[in-house]
């Protein structure tokens, strides 16, 4: 049986989407994957990504958030 370990759950204020991040470990072993599950009302989008892709995606998200914070000095973004 595969194992899912919850990592984070976010509810987006505009739109109300629920984003869940989970670590996916396969019973047969091998690399762990990051499962991203997005719920929009009754629709679900689920995808699994490898560690390297997760790092690139995370870095891109941080760059964007930091650029937004720089453009709006009153916005607070933690790093």
N, C-alpha and C positions, 0 to 999 in steps of 0.2 A: 504494500500500500504506500502511495506517495504521501509525503508529509508537507503540510502548509503551515508556516509559522507567521502569524500576523506581525507586521512591522509598524504600520501607520494607517490611520483612517482619517480622511479629511472630508469635510462637507464644504463645498464651494458656495460662498454667499450669493453670488449672482448666478442664477441658473439652477442651484440646488443639487448639482451632481455630487455623488459620493465616490471618492477615490480611495481604494484600498490597495496597500502595498503588502505583499506577502513573499516570504522566501519559500521557494518550491524545491524540495529535495526528493528525488526519485528513489524508490526502493532499491533499484538496481545499482545505485551509486552514481558517481560522476559529479560534474559541476553543479552547484546550486544555481537556480535561475531566480530572477526577480519577476514575480507575477504582478501585473498592474491590472486592476479590475475597476472599471468605471461604470457606474450605474446612472443612467439618465431616465428617470421615471421607470418604465417597465423594460427598458432596453439596456443590455449589458454589452460592454466591450471588454474582452480579456486578452492580454498578450503577455508572453514570457520573453524576457531578454537576458542575455548573458552579462557577466560583470563588466566587461569592457564597454559594451553599449550603454549600460546603466551609468557608468562613469561619464561618458561623453554627453549623455542626455542631461545628467545632473549638472555638469559644468555649464552646458548651454542654458539651462534654467537659471542658474546663479548669475551668469553674465547678463541675461535679460533683466532679472530682478534688480541687480545692482545698477544697471543703466537707467531703469525706471526711477529708482531711489535718487540717483544723481540728478535726474531731470525734475524731480519733485522733492525738494529738500525737506518738506514736512513729512514725507512718507518714511516709515520706519521698516527697514529690512535687516534682519539679523543674518550674520554670516558665520 
